[in-house]
Amino acid sequence: MDLTADVNIKDMGSDGEGIGTLPSGKTVFVPGALPGEVCRIEIINEKAKFCEGKLKEILTASPDRTGMYEDTPPGAGLAHLSYEAQLRYKEQKVRSCLQRLGRQEEGLLTKIVKPTFPSEKVWNYRNHMQYKIRDNEICLTASSSDELIPAGDSPLEYMVFNNIRETLKEVFGHAPTTLFCGLVLRGSERTKQVLIEFVSDSPAPHETVLRDVTQYLDATDLRKRLTDTCPYEIKGILLRISSTSVSKRVRSGKRFTIAGEDFYEEELCGCNFRIKAGAFFQVNIPQAEHLYRFAAEDLKNEKVIWDVYCGTGSIGLSVTSGEQTLIGIESVQEAVNSAKTNASLSGRDDAKFICRPAERMDLNKDDLPRPDAVIVDPPRKGMDPKFVKTLLDLSPKKISYVSCDPATMARDIRTLTEGGYRLSSVQPVDMFPNTPHVETVCLLSKLS
């Protein structure tokens, strides 16, 4: 069987891979190939209904190509595509999901789906990076494979992170250690603060791991070296022990504060936030402000607003004013505690935050004012079906749906539109330039 073929690439998939058709009629997915290209590929994995191919040679290149996929930096899986084409791709990705999975009419989507809002910065925008440490080398996963490669000058992250990694690289070079399996860096360009979290997967007792790490930091004078070389304030140094495969995968475990605080501070939409290690927060702050601005414009005339899956309160506090009643609902107690702190820091002690899974809301028992509007920003898997039913029972005039996954968003929107809502506007926002990911804010209005 001939494992090579010349293929016309017609489309792009949800992960940015090229999509073509083999002479046999079977669909083939080719990472790195772009629509409009003729590519020579090698078939590396054949399934019953589709194939996976490896790009071997570009016979006819797209005018939107900026480089070779193999040369893209770690995590920047769309860097070989021009930025203008990235924005078009993301708009089409959202539109396609809403039409195929959300069952929304093409004519309606033509009217209400807006062009993707571009990011002013397409590099060095990430305020949160996760690295793996292997053989004293700080690594990222390659864009074109699952291979770990040295992080080098990663162009997506804040530039200050490279400064911190260079110091760590020097220390690890002089004092090799097996104590760490990972590193998490978070920070703010506005407050000039960073939070450093080392990760250990040691099965030893926590007290032993903490003792060994503390001794290593003292012996290498690492804390002082980081403080002396970092241009930002190091707000805190932490250790996370994730000794099981599950805790490593979901980035949980036991956290210890070795120095300073367990949070850094951020400014967003005129509000002040304390971001704890492990808490979710948007990675691109200027774009998050635009995302929230679109949501705020939709909800400015509503009096009572619920912010469900509210996390640390960033959306609700950013899009509402003191003249509106804000109620946040979140299942993680630590996030709720942070939301209350953030409300106080921003002068919004009137906001109320409740720790409860959204799917366990009981409208007959919960003594809460009925919302005029509900903001939902669910995890990637979308809203829990039980909460969707509750939301339909609540019947707010407006629903603002914020999503990082167009597919699960489209599924939920289909249920909501079948339950008496109309999709009124769709605004994709490029929160993640040079990657296939897109953030979206949708407005749904109650049919009279």
C-alpha positions as CSV (number, residue, x, y, z in Angstrom):
1,M,0.0,0.0,0.0
2,D,1.3,3.4,-1.0
3,L,1.5,5.6,2.2
4,T,2.1,8.9,0.4
5,A,-0.4,11.0,-1.5
6,D,-0.8,14.4,-3.0
7,V,-3.8,16.1,-1.4
8,N,-5.7,19.4,-2.0
9,I,-6.4,21.0,1.4
10,K,-9.9,22.4,1.5
11,D,-10.5,23.4,5.1
12,M,-9.1,23.6,8.7
13,G,-10.2,21.6,11.7
14,S,-10.9,22.7,15.2
15,D,-7.3,22.3,16.2
16,G,-6.0,24.2,13.2
17,E,-5.1,21.1,11.2
18,G,-5.6,21.0,7.4
19,I,-8.4,18.8,6.0
20,G,-8.3,17.2,2.6
21,T,-9.6,14.2,0.8
22,L,-7.5,11.2,-0.4
23,P,-8.0,9.7,-3.9
24,S,-10.0,6.9,-2.1
25,G,-12.5,9.5,-0.9
26,K,-11.4,9.2,2.7
27,T,-10.9,12.4,4.7
28,V,-7.4,13.1,5.9
29,F,-6.3,15.5,8.7
30,V,-2.8,17.1,8.2
31,P,-1.3,19.2,10.9
32,G,0.5,22.2,9.4
33,A,-1.3,22.2,6.1
34,L,-3.4,25.2,5.1
35,P,-6.6,25.6,3.0
36,G,-5.7,26.2,-0.7
37,E,-2.5,24.2,-0.6
38,V,-1.5,21.1,-2.5
39,C,0.6,19.0,-0.1
40,R,2.5,15.7,-0.4
41,I,1.6,13.8,2.8
42,E,2.5,10.5,4.4
43,I,-0.4,8.5,6.0
44,I,0.7,7.8,9.5
45,N,-2.6,6.6,11.1
46,E,-5.6,5.1,9.3
47,K,-9.0,4.7,10.9
48,A,-12.3,3.4,9.5
49,K,-13.6,6.8,8.5
50,F,-10.6,9.0,8.3
51,C,-6.8,9.2,8.2
52,E,-4.1,11.2,9.9
53,G,-1.3,12.5,7.6
54,K,2.1,14.0,8.1
55,L,3.1,16.9,5.9
56,K,6.1,16.0,3.8
57,E,6.2,18.7,1.1
58,I,4.2,21.7,0.1
59,L,3.7,21.6,-3.7
60,T,1.5,24.7,-3.8
61,A,1.7,27.1,-0.9
62,S,-1.1,29.3,0.5
63,P,-0.6,33.1,0.3
64,D,-1.5,33.1,4.0
65,R,1.5,30.9,5.0
66,T,4.2,32.7,7.1
67,G,6.5,29.7,7.8
68,M,6.8,26.0,8.3
69,Y,4.7,24.3,11.0
70,E,7.7,22.4,12.3
71,D,9.4,25.7,13.1
72,T,6.5,27.1,15.2
73,P,7.4,27.8,18.8
74,P,6.0,25.5,21.5
75,G,2.3,26.2,22.0
76,A,2.0,28.5,19.0
77,G,0.3,26.0,16.7
78,L,-1.0,28.6,14.3
79,A,2.1,30.7,13.9
80,H,2.6,29.5,10.4
81,L,-0.7,31.2,9.4
82,S,-0.9,35.0,8.9
83,Y,-2.7,36.9,11.7
84,E,-5.5,38.2,9.4
85,A,-6.2,34.6,8.3
86,Q,-6.1,33.4,12.0
87,L,-8.9,35.9,12.8
88,R,-11.0,34.7,9.8
89,Y,-10.4,31.1,10.8
90,K,-11.6,31.7,14.4
91,E,-14.8,33.5,13.2
92,Q,-15.6,30.7,10.9
93,K,-14.8,28.1,13.6
94,V,-17.4,29.8,15.9
95,R,-19.9,30.2,13.0
96,S,-19.5,26.5,12.0
97,C,-20.1,25.2,15.5
98,L,-23.2,27.2,16.0
99,Q,-24.6,26.0,12.6
100,R,-23.6,22.3,12.8
101,L,-24.0,21.7,16.6
102,G,-26.1,24.6,17.7
103,R,-28.7,24.2,14.9
104,Q,-28.7,28.0,14.3
105,E,-29.8,29.1,10.8
106,E,-27.1,30.3,8.4
107,G,-29.0,33.5,7.6
108,L,-29.2,34.4,11.3
109,L,-25.5,33.7,11.9
110,T,-24.6,35.9,8.9
111,K,-26.3,38.8,10.6
112,I,-25.2,38.3,14.2
113,V,-21.7,36.8,14.2
114,K,-19.2,39.6,14.3
115,P,-15.6,39.5,13.0
116,T,-13.1,38.2,15.5
117,F,-11.9,41.1,17.7
118,P,-8.1,41.2,17.2
119,S,-5.5,41.3,19.9
120,E,-3.2,44.3,20.0
121,K,-0.3,42.0,21.1
122,V,0.1,38.7,19.2
123,W,3.3,37.7,21.2
124,N,4.3,37.9,24.8
125,Y,0.7,38.2,26.0
126,R,0.4,35.1,28.4
127,N,0.4,35.9,32.1
128,H,0.3,32.2,33.1
129,M,2.7,29.4,31.9
130,Q,3.0,25.8,32.9
131,Y,6.4,24.0,32.3
132,K,7.7,20.5,32.9
133,I,11.1,20.0,34.3
134,R,13.1,17.0,32.9
135,D,16.7,16.4,33.7
136,N,17.0,19.9,35.2
137,E,15.8,21.4,31.9
138,I,12.6,23.6,31.9
139,C,10.5,22.3,28.9
140,L,7.4,22.9,26.9
141,T,5.5,20.5,24.6
142,A,6.4,21.0,21.0
143,S,3.6,22.3,18.7
144,S,4.0,19.5,16.1
145,S,4.3,16.6,18.6
146,D,4.0,15.6,22.2
147,E,7.8,15.8,22.6
148,L,9.2,17.9,25.4
149,I,11.7,20.5,24.2
150,P,13.6,23.2,26.2
151,A,11.5,26.3,26.6
152,G,14.1,28.7,25.2
153,D,12.7,32.1,24.3
154,S,9.0,31.2,24.4
155,P,7.3,34.0,22.5
156,L,3.8,33.7,23.9
157,E,4.7,34.3,27.6
158,Y,5.5,37.5,29.4
159,M,9.1,38.4,28.8
160,V,9.8,38.5,32.5
161,F,9.1,34.8,32.7
162,N,12.2,34.2,30.4
163,N,14.2,36.2,32.9
164,I,13.1,33.9,35.8
165,R,13.8,30.8,33.8
166,E,17.3,31.9,32.9
167,T,18.1,32.3,36.6
168,L,16.6,28.9,37.4
169,K,18.6,27.3,34.5
170,E,21.8,28.7,35.8
171,V,21.1,27.4,39.3
172,F,20.0,24.0,38.1
173,G,23.2,23.8,36.0
174,H,25.4,24.4,39.0
175,A,23.2,22.4,41.5
176,P,21.3,19.6,39.7
177,T,18.3,18.3,41.6
178,T,15.5,15.8,41.2
179,L,13.2,17.7,43.6
180,F,11.1,19.3,40.9
181,C,9.0,17.9,38.0
182,G,7.3,21.2,37.0
183,L,7.2,25.0,37.3
184,V,4.3,27.4,37.1
185,L,4.8,31.1,36.5
186,R,2.0,33.7,36.9
187,G,2.2,37.5,37.0
188,S,1.0,40.9,36.0
189,E,2.5,43.5,33.7
190,R,0.4,46.2,35.4
191,T,1.3,45.6,39.0
192,K,4.8,44.2,38.1
193,Q,4.3,41.2,40.4
194,V,5.0,37.5,39.7
195,L,4.2,34.3,41.6
196,I,6.5,31.3,41.3
197,E,5.3,27.7,42.0
198,F,7.6,24.7,42.0
199,V,5.9,21.3,41.5
200,S,7.1,18.0,43.0
201,D,5.7,14.5,42.3
202,S,7.6,12.9,45.1
203,P,5.7,10.1,47.0
204,A,7.6,11.0,50.2
205,P,5.8,12.5,53.2
206,H,4.9,16.1,52.6
207,E,7.1,17.3,55.5
208,T,10.1,15.5,54.0
209,V,9.6,17.1,50.6
210,L,9.1,20.5,52.0
211,R,12.2,20.2,54.2
212,D,14.3,19.1,51.2
213,V,13.0,21.9,49.0
214,T,13.6,24.5,51.6
215,Q,17.1,23.3,52.2
216,Y,17.8,23.3,48.5
217,L,16.6,26.9,48.1
218,D,18.8,27.9,51.1
219,A,21.9,26.1,49.9
220,T,21.6,27.6,46.4
221,D,20.6,31.1,47.7
222,L,17.9,30.8,45.1
223,R,15.4,33.1,46.6
224,K,17.9,36.0,46.7
225,R,19.1,35.3,43.2
226,L,15.6,35.4,41.9
227,T,14.9,38.6,43.7
228,D,18.1,40.2,42.5
229,T,17.7,39.3,38.9
230,C,13.9,39.6,38.3
231,P,12.7,43.1,37.3
232,Y,9.3,42.5,38.9
233,E,8.4,42.0,42.5
234,I,8.4,38.3,43.4
235,K,5.2,38.2,45.4
236,G,5.5,34.6,46.5
237,I,7.4,31.3,46.0
238,L,5.3,28.2,46.5
239,L,5.6,24.4,46.4
240,R,2.9,22.2,45.1
241,I,3.1,18.5,45.8
242,S,1.2,16.5,43.2
243,S,2.1,12.9,44.1
244,T,-0.6,11.1,42.1
245,S,-1.2,11.0,38.3
246,V,-4.6,12.5,38.8
247,S,-3.3,15.5,40.8
248,K,-0.6,16.1,38.3
249,R,-3.1,16.0,35.4
250,V,-5.6,18.4,37.0
251,R,-2.8,20.5,38.6
252,S,-4.0,20.0,42.1
253,G,-2.3,18.8,45.3
254,K,-1.0,20.2,48.5
255,R,0.4,23.8,48.4
256,F,2.9,25.3,50.7
257,T,4.0,28.9,50.8
258,I,7.8,29.0,51.0
259,A,8.3,32.7,50.8
260,G,6.0,35.8,50.6
261,E,2.3,35.4,49.7
262,D,0.2,32.8,47.9
263,F,-1.2,35.3,45.5
264,Y,-0.3,38.1,43.1
265,E,-2.3,41.2,42.3
266,E,-3.9,42.3,39.0
267,E,-5.8,45.3,37.7
268,L,-8.7,44.6,35.3
269,C,-11.5,46.9,34.2
270,G,-10.8,49.3,36.9
271,C,-11.1,46.6,39.6
272,N,-8.4,45.1,41.8
273,F,-7.9,41.3,42.1
274,R,-5.9,38.9,44.2
275,I,-5.0,35.8,42.1
276,K,-4.1,32.8,44.1
277,A,-2.0,30.0,42.8
278,G,-4.3,27.4,41.1
279,A,-7.1,29.9,40.6
280,F,-8.5,30.4,37.1
281,F,-7.9,33.9,35.6
282,Q,-7.8,35.1,32.0
283,V,-4.3,34.8,30.5
284,N,-4.5,37.9,28.2
285,I,-5.5,40.8,30.3
286,P,-6.1,43.5,27.7
287,Q,-8.3,41.1,25.6
288,A,-10.2,40.1,28.7
289,E,-11.1,43.7,29.2
290,H,-12.5,43.8,25.7
291,L,-14.4,40.5,26.2
292,Y,-15.9,41.9,29.4
293,R,-16.7,45.2,27.8
294,F,-18.8,43.4,25.2
295,A,-20.7,41.5,27.9
296,A,-21.2,44.7,30.0
297,E,-22.7,46.6,27.0
298,D,-25.3,43.8,26.7
299,L,-26.3,43.9,30.4
300,K,-26.0,47.6,31.3
301,N,-29.7,48.1,31.8
302,E,-30.4,45.0,33.9
303,K,-30.8,45.4,37.6
304,V,-30.2,41.9,39.1
305,I,-27.4,39.9,37.6
306,W,-26.3,36.4,38.5
307,D,-22.7,35.4,37.6
308,V,-22.7,31.6,37.5
309,Y,-19.4,29.6,37.4
310,C,-18.1,32.9,38.7
311,G,-14.6,31.7,39.9
312,T,-12.8,34.6,41.6
313,G,-15.5,37.0,40.5
314,S,-13.6,38.6,37.6
315,I,-16.4,38.8,35.1
316,G,-19.3,39.8,37.4
317,L,-17.2,42.5,39.2
318,S,-15.9,43.8,35.8
319,V,-19.2,44.1,34.0
320,T,-21.5,45.4,36.7
321,S,-21.7,48.7,38.5
322,G,-22.6,49.5,42.1
323,E,-26.1,50.3,41.0
324,Q,-26.7,46.7,39.9
325,T,-27.2,43.7,42.3
326,L,-24.5,41.1,41.7
327,I,-24.8,37.5,42.9
328,G,-21.9,35.1,42.1
329,I,-22.3,31.3,42.3
330,E,-19.3,29.0,42.3
331,S,-18.6,25.4,43.5
332,V,-15.1,25.9,44.9
333,Q,-14.9,27.5,48.3
334,E,-11.4,28.9,47.8
335,A,-12.6,30.7,44.7
336,V,-15.6,32.1,46.5
337,N,-13.3,33.4,49.3
338,S,-11.2,35.1,46.7
339,A,-14.2,36.6,45.0
340,K,-15.3,38.2,48.3
341,T,-11.8,39.6,48.8
342,N,-11.8,40.9,45.2
343,A,-15.2,42.5,45.7
344,S,-13.9,44.3,48.8
345,L,-10.7,45.4,47.1
346,S,-12.8,46.9,44.3
347,G,-15.3,48.7,46.6
348,R,-18.1,46.3,45.9
349,D,-18.9,44.9,49.4
350,D,-22.5,44.9,48.2
351,A,-21.8,41.9,45.9
352,K,-22.8,38.5,47.2
353,F,-21.0,35.2,46.5
354,I,-22.3,31.8,47.2
355,C,-20.5,28.5,47.3
356,R,-22.7,25.9,45.5
357,P,-22.5,23.8,42.4
358,A,-24.7,25.4,39.8
359,E,-26.4,22.1,39.1
360,R,-27.6,22.0,42.8
361,M,-29.4,25.3,42.8
362,D,-32.9,24.9,44.3
363,L,-35.1,27.8,43.2
364,N,-37.7,26.9,45.8
365,K,-35.3,26.9,48.7
366,D,-32.6,29.5,47.8
367,D,-33.7,32.9,49.0
368,L,-32.2,34.9,46.2
369,P,-33.7,37.7,44.0
370,R,-34.6,36.4,40.6
371,P,-32.2,37.6,38.0
372,D,-32.9,40.0,35.1
373,A,-29.8,38.6,33.4
374,V,-27.4,35.7,34.0
375,I,-23.8,35.5,33.0
376,V,-22.4,32.0,32.5
377,D,-18.7,31.2,32.0
378,P,-18.6,27.4,32.3
379,P,-15.5,25.2,32.1
380,R,-14.5,23.8,28.7
381,K,-17.1,20.9,29.0
382,G,-19.9,23.4,29.0
383,M,-22.9,23.8,31.4
384,D,-24.2,20.9,33.5
385,P,-27.6,19.7,32.0
386,K,-29.3,20.1,35.4
387,F,-28.3,23.8,35.5
388,V,-29.5,24.3,32.0
389,K,-32.9,23.2,33.1
390,T,-32.6,25.5,36.2
391,L,-31.6,28.4,33.9
392,L,-34.7,27.8,31.7
393,D,-36.9,27.8,34.8
394,L,-35.3,31.0,36.0
395,S,-36.2,32.6,32.7
396,P,-34.0,35.7,32.8
397,K,-34.5,38.3,30.1
398,K,-30.9,38.0,29.0
399,I,-28.2,35.3,29.2
400,S,-24.6,36.3,28.5
401,Y,-22.7,33.1,27.6
402,V,-18.9,33.4,27.7
403,S,-17.0,30.4,26.4
404,C,-13.5,29.1,25.5
405,D,-14.9,26.2,23.6
406,P,-17.3,26.9,20.6
407,A,-18.4,23.3,20.4
408,T,-19.8,22.9,23.9
409,M,-21.1,26.5,23.7
410,A,-23.0,25.6,20.6
411,R,-24.5,22.6,22.2
412,D,-25.8,24.6,25.2
413,I,-27.1,27.4,23.0
414,R,-29.1,24.9,21.0
415,T,-30.8,23.8,24.2
416,L,-31.4,27.4,25.3
417,T,-32.9,28.4,21.9
418,E,-35.1,25.3,21.9
419,G,-36.2,26.4,25.4
420,G,-37.5,29.9,24.4
421,Y,-34.4,32.1,23.8
422,R,-33.1,33.8,20.7
423,L,-29.4,34.1,19.9
424,S,-29.0,37.9,19.5
425,S,-25.3,38.5,19.0
426,V,-22.0,36.5,18.8
427,Q,-18.6,38.2,19.3
428,P,-15.5,36.1,19.0
429,V,-12.4,37.6,20.8
430,D,-8.9,36.5,20.0
431,M,-7.7,35.8,23.5
432,F,-5.0,33.4,22.3
433,P,-3.1,34.7,19.2
434,N,-1.1,32.2,17.2
435,T,-3.1,29.3,18.6
436,P,-6.3,27.7,17.4
437,H,-8.3,28.7,20.5
438,V,-10.9,31.4,20.6
439,E,-13.0,33.0,23.3
440,T,-16.6,34.0,22.5
441,V,-19.3,36.1,24.2
442,C,-22.9,35.5,23.1
443,L,-26.1,37.2,24.1
444,L,-29.4,35.3,24.2
445,S,-32.6,37.1,24.7
446,K,-35.9,35.7,26.1
447,L,-38.6,35.4,23.5
448,S,-41.8,37.2,24.6
